[in-house]
Amino acid sequence: MSNTDHLPTLDAAVPTYEPEFQQKEMLLNIGPAHPAMHGIIRIQTKLEGELIVESDVEIGYLHRAFEKSCEESTWNQAIIYTDRLNYVSAAINNVGYCMAVEKLLGIELPPRGQYIRTLLCEISRIGDHLTCVGASAMELGGFTVFLYMIKGREYCWELIEEYCGARVTTMATRVGGVPHDLPEGWLDKCLWVIKEVREILAECDILLTNNRIFVERMENVGLMPAEKAIAWGWTGPCLRGSGVAYDVRKDFPYLVYDQLDWEVPVGRRGDNLDRYLVRMEEMEQSCRIIEQCVAKIPGGPINCDNKRVTLPDKKDTYGNIEGLMNHFKLIMYGHGIRVPEGEVYFPVEGGNGELGFYIVSHPDEHSKDGCNDRAWRVRCRPPCLPMVACLPEIINDYMIADIVPTFGSVNMIGGELDR
């Protein structure tokens, strides 16, 4: 036996070490139990360290059956469901649905009614953008901006509440018109609110646009080129942030938008910062629209002159037999508004982009006039669904911390995603 047999071999003498940091992919669920995910969105991410290499978005955590509920309701009853599509700017949803039904009926509002609807839409748009920008800033640590902007939104909601009695689920319009005329002094309060909102926007512009930390979190993050945005069906501030000047109010004018002087702001790069800047400028353009509406609004009737569609005034309902019978036939007798056979699609510019209603009316075999008191089919084209659907396109290859500003920039509204 050799004197060296008891010694270990050279290979056995070399120790083996594991790497200090193992390079493994990790699956991480973000939401729905997360403040930035609003309780109904789940993003499944595959991470390499802090880098997102792959992701998928689940949007199916809110089921309220908006479309089927509308099909089971009469034409005016369905308005309450449109409130809940975008509960931050509900009046725009009311207007879009009512104008779709009015297109089927072949009726048009008198000028004063159109101006009132335009005012309600633009006040709601300002409130929508204030909520989006304020909440996005808060999620990045800018809590002061959130408080300032919610104060501005409060002014807008007070205006809407003073008009229709509700702040969130407004039901501010009716098929064939609006529920009532403007209260005394309401237009003067509009101008005061615009003044206050402009001061808030100037303060928040200093706090955010000139803030190096905020800009670095937003700039060159969540990039979406114009060609890809169009392919995904983007509209609204997100599409305009990518440099495409598409706005339903300009390209397919409705109400009185073609009679007013205003501009469509666009971005250049299509990143989170551009989407923020577009919304900030759109609020200024909405202020311009409101000021012009206040200056130009005419007198006269607010509803179309069609007793088969429009409810009579309360004084007529309680004061004469014709008004009572008209109210009875539209409400109590159960017939309601009768819409002829046909199908229509009508888009408006919502807070997040093109909000469209596709409505089909089938003839009623049991009625003498062949008209129906409710829709056969209702479909909604929600503005923010395309942006949320392609969320992986704008968060992949970015850091996990970039999800929060990117998700905030698309302004997800859960009610619109109710598929």
ZAMARGU-4260 file (C-alpha; in steps of 0.2 Angstrom, whole numbers, plus 5000, padded with zeros to 4 digits):
<rodrens>
0) 5000/5000/5000 | 5007/5017/4995 | 5010/5030/5008 | 4999/5042/4998 | 4983/5032/4997
5) 4975/5040/5012 | 4976/5057/5004 | 4961/5064/4995 | 4962/5066/4976 | 4965/5083/4968
10) 4947/5084/4962 | 4939/5080/4979 | 4950/5094/4987 | 4942/5108/4976 | 4927/5115/4985
15) 4911/5119/4975 | 4901/5135/4977 | 4884/5140/4972 | 4882/5157/4964 | 4876/5171/4976
20) 4862/5177/4966 | 4853/5163/4956 | 4846/5169/4939 | 4829/5162/4939 | 4812/5169/4932
25) 4799/5173/4945 | 4780/5173/4942 | 4772/5188/4952 | 4753/5193/4952 | 4750/5211/4954
30) 4732/5214/4960 | 4718/5213/4961 | 4721/5216/4980 | 4733/5231/4976 | 4728/5250/4977
35) 4734/5254/4960 | 4724/5239/4952 | 4708/5246/4959 | 4703/5229/4966 | 4697/5222/4949
40) 4713/5220/4938 | 4726/5207/4939 | 4742/5208/4930 | 4752/5191/4929 | 4771/5195/4927
45) 4786/5185/4923 | 4801/5194/4930 | 4820/5193/4929 | 4825/5202/4944 | 4815/5218/4943
50) 4813/5217/4924 | 4796/5212/4916 | 4800/5199/4902 | 4782/5194/4900 | 4765/5198/4906
55) 4746/5195/4904 | 4731/5205/4910 | 4715/5198/4917 | 4701/5211/4917 | 4686/5199/4921
60) 4683/5204/4940 | 4668/5215/4938 | 4652/5207/4930 | 4636/5218/4930 | 4629/5213/4913
65) 4627/5231/4907 | 4621/5226/4889 | 4609/5213/4894 | 4602/5224/4908 | 4598/5238/4895
70) 4590/5225/4884 | 4578/5221/4898 | 4573/5239/4901 | 4564/5252/4892 | 4573/5265/4882
75) 4573/5278/4896 | 4576/5265/4910 | 4592/5260/4902 | 4600/5277/4906 | 4603/5272/4924
80) 4615/5259/4918 | 4625/5270/4907 | 4629/5281/4922 | 4638/5266/4929 | 4650/5263/4914
85) 4661/5278/4919 | 4656/5284/4936 | 4668/5299/4935 | 4660/5307/4920 | 4643/5299/4919
90) 4634/5313/4910 | 4645/5309/4894 | 4638/5291/4894 | 4620/5298/4896 | 4622/5309/4881
95) 4630/5296/4870 | 4616/5283/4873 | 4602/5295/4872 | 4609/5302/4855 | 4610/5284/4848
100) 4591/5282/4852 | 4587/5299/4845 | 4596/5294/4829 | 4585/5279/4828 | 4570/5290/4831
105) 4576/5303/4818 | 4574/5318/4831 | 4586/5332/4836 | 4586/5343/4851 | 4583/5362/4850
110) 4599/5373/4851 | 4597/5376/4870 | 4596/5358/4874 | 4611/5354/4864 | 4621/5368/4873
115) 4616/5361/4890 | 4622/5344/4885 | 4638/5351/4879 | 4641/5360/4895 | 4637/5344/4905
120) 4649/5334/4894 | 4664/5346/4896 | 4662/5349/4915 | 4662/5330/4916 | 4677/5328/4905
125) 4687/5340/4917 | 4682/5330/4932 | 4687/5314/4923 | 4704/5321/4919 | 4707/5328/4936
130) 4703/5311/4944 | 4715/5302/4932 | 4730/5314/4934 | 4727/5317/4952 | 4726/5298/4956
135) 4741/5294/4945 | 4752/5307/4954 | 4746/5301/4971 | 4752/5283/4966 | 4769/5290/4962
140) 4770/5299/4979 | 4762/5316/4974 | 4748/5316/4987 | 4747/5335/4987 | 4743/5336/4969
145) 4729/5323/4972 | 4721/5334/4985 | 4722/5349/4974 | 4714/5340/4959 | 4701/5332/4969
150) 4696/5349/4975 | 4694/5355/4957 | 4684/5339/4954 | 4673/5343/4968 | 4669/5360/4960
155) 4664/5351/4944 | 4653/5339/4953 | 4644/5352/4963 | 4639/5360/4947 | 4632/5344/4940
160) 4623/5341/4957 | 4615/5358/4957 | 4609/5354/4939 | 4602/5336/4941 | 4603/5332/4960
165) 4616/5319/4959 | 4635/5319/4959 | 4641/5302/4952 | 4626/5292/4944 | 4618/5308/4937
170) 4605/5302/4924 | 4607/5320/4918 | 4598/5317/4901 | 4583/5310/4894 | 4579/5303/4876
175) 4573/5318/4867 | 4581/5331/4878 | 4586/5335/4896 | 4576/5334/4912 | 4575/5352/4916
180) 4582/5369/4912 | 4597/5377/4920 | 4595/5384/4938 | 4596/5402/4941 | 4614/5408/4942
185) 4621/5391/4936 | 4630/5399/4921 | 4639/5412/4932 | 4645/5398/4944 | 4651/5389/4928
190) 4663/5403/4925 | 4669/5404/4943 | 4672/5385/4943 | 4683/5387/4927 | 4693/5401/4935
195) 4696/5390/4950 | 4701/5375/4939 | 4713/5385/4930 | 4722/5390/4946 | 4723/5372/4951
200) 4730/5367/4935 | 4743/5380/4936 | 4748/5375/4953 | 4749/5356/4948 | 4759/5360/4932
205) 4772/5368/4943 | 4772/5353/4955 | 4772/5339/4942 | 4778/5346/4925 | 4794/5354/4933
210) 4797/5340/4945 | 4812/5330/4940 | 4807/5314/4949 | 4790/5314/4941 | 4796/5317/4924
215) 4809/5303/4925 | 4796/5291/4931 | 4785/5296/4916 | 4797/5300/4901 | 4801/5286/4889
220) 4791/5274/4899 | 4776/5265/4892 | 4780/5269/4874 | 4767/5266/4861 | 4770/5271/4843
225) 4756/5278/4833 | 4755/5264/4821 | 4753/5251/4834 | 4741/5262/4844 | 4729/5263/4829
230) 4731/5244/4826 | 4725/5241/4844 | 4710/5252/4842 | 4716/5266/4854 | 4707/5282/4855
235) 4706/5297/4866 | 4720/5305/4876 | 4731/5289/4874 | 4730/5289/4855 | 4732/5308/4854
240) 4747/5306/4866 | 4755/5295/4852 | 4753/5309/4840 | 4736/5305/4831 | 4724/5320/4831
245) 4708/5309/4831 | 4694/5316/4842 | 4676/5312/4839 | 4671/5329/4843 | 4681/5336/4828
250) 4680/5321/4816 | 4662/5317/4818 | 4654/5333/4826 | 4639/5331/4836 | 4629/5344/4848
255) 4638/5361/4845 | 4656/5356/4845 | 4658/5362/4827 | 4651/5379/4831 | 4665/5382/4844
260) 4683/5387/4843 | 4695/5374/4851 | 4710/5363/4847 | 4715/5345/4849 | 4731/5343/4858
265) 4743/5329/4853 | 4759/5322/4859 | 4775/5316/4851 | 4783/5300/4858 | 4768/5291/4865
270) 4775/5289/4882 | 4767/5291/4899 | 4773/5309/4900 | 4764/5313/4883 | 4748/5306/4889
275) 4749/5316/4905 | 4752/5332/4895 | 4738/5329/4883 | 4726/5327/4897 | 4732/5343/4906
280) 4730/5353/4889 | 4713/5345/4886 | 4706/5352/4902 | 4711/5369/4896 | 4702/5366/4880
285) 4687/5360/4889 | 4687/5377/4899 | 4687/5386/4883 | 4672/5376/4877 | 4663/5380/4892
290) 4666/5398/4892 | 4660/5399/4874 | 4644/5389/4878 | 4641/5401/4892 | 4643/5416/4881
295) 4633/5409/4866 | 4619/5398/4874 | 4602/5404/4867 | 4585/5404/4875 | 4570/5393/4870
300) 4565/5375/4873 | 4576/5362/4879 | 4567/5346/4873 | 4561/5341/4856 | 4543/5344/4852
305) 4537/5327/4851 | 4524/5321/4864 | 4528/5303/4860 | 4545/5305/4866 | 4546/5320/4878
310) 4538/5320/4895 | 4527/5335/4899 | 4531/5348/4911 | 4526/5345/4929 | 4514/5360/4929
315) 4505/5352/4913 | 4505/5335/4921 | 4496/5341/4937 | 4487/5356/4928 | 4478/5349/4913
320) 4471/5333/4906 | 4482/5333/4890 | 4498/5333/4900 | 4491/5320/4912 | 4487/5308/4898
325) 4503/5311/4890 | 4513/5307/4906 | 4501/5292/4909 | 4505/5284/4892 | 4524/5287/4893
330) 4526/5281/4911 | 4511/5273/4919 | 4503/5264/4905 | 4519/5254/4901 | 4521/5259/4883
335) 4535/5271/4885 | 4544/5278/4870 | 4541/5268/4855 | 4556/5266/4843 | 4554/5260/4825
340) 4564/5245/4818 | 4582/5249/4814 | 4600/5248/4820 | 4612/5262/4823 | 4629/5266/4830
345) 4633/5283/4838 | 4650/5288/4845 | 4654/5302/4857 | 4671/5307/4864 | 4671/5300/4882
350) 4684/5304/4895 | 4695/5290/4889 | 4691/5291/4870 | 4678/5285/4858 | 4662/5279/4868
355) 4650/5271/4855 | 4633/5263/4857 | 4627/5250/4844 | 4608/5248/4846 | 4596/5237/4837
360) 4577/5239/4838 | 4566/5225/4831 | 4548/5227/4827 | 4535/5221/4841 | 4523/5209/4833
365) 4510/5212/4847 | 4509/5231/4844 | 4499/5241/4831 | 4513/5252/4826 | 4526/5239/4825
370) 4538/5249/4836 | 4546/5242/4852 | 4547/5249/4869 | 4565/5242/4872 | 4580/5238/4862
375) 4583/5220/4855 | 4602/5222/4856 | 4613/5235/4865 | 4632/5234/4863 | 4644/5247/4870
380) 4661/5252/4863 | 4670/5256/4879 | 4685/5268/4877 | 4698/5260/4889 | 4696/5242/4885
385) 4708/5242/4870 | 4721/5251/4881 | 4719/5239/4895 | 4719/5224/4883 | 4736/5228/4876
390) 4744/5233/4893 | 4757/5220/4891 | 4763/5229/4875 | 4768/5244/4886 | 4774/5236/4902
395) 4785/5222/4895 | 4804/5226/4895 | 4801/5239/4908 | 4805/5238/4927 | 4791/5232/4939
400) 4790/5250/4947 | 4785/5256/4929 | 4769/5247/4930 | 4761/5260/4942 | 4763/5275/4931
405) 4759/5266/4915 | 4743/5258/4922 | 4738/5275/4929 | 4741/5284/4912 | 4728/5273/4903
410) 4715/5278/4915 | 4706/5261/4918 | 4688/5262/4923 | 4681/5246/4929 | 4663/5249/4923
415) 4668/5251/4905 | 4678/5234/4906 | 4662/5225/4911 | 4661/5213/4896
</rodrens>
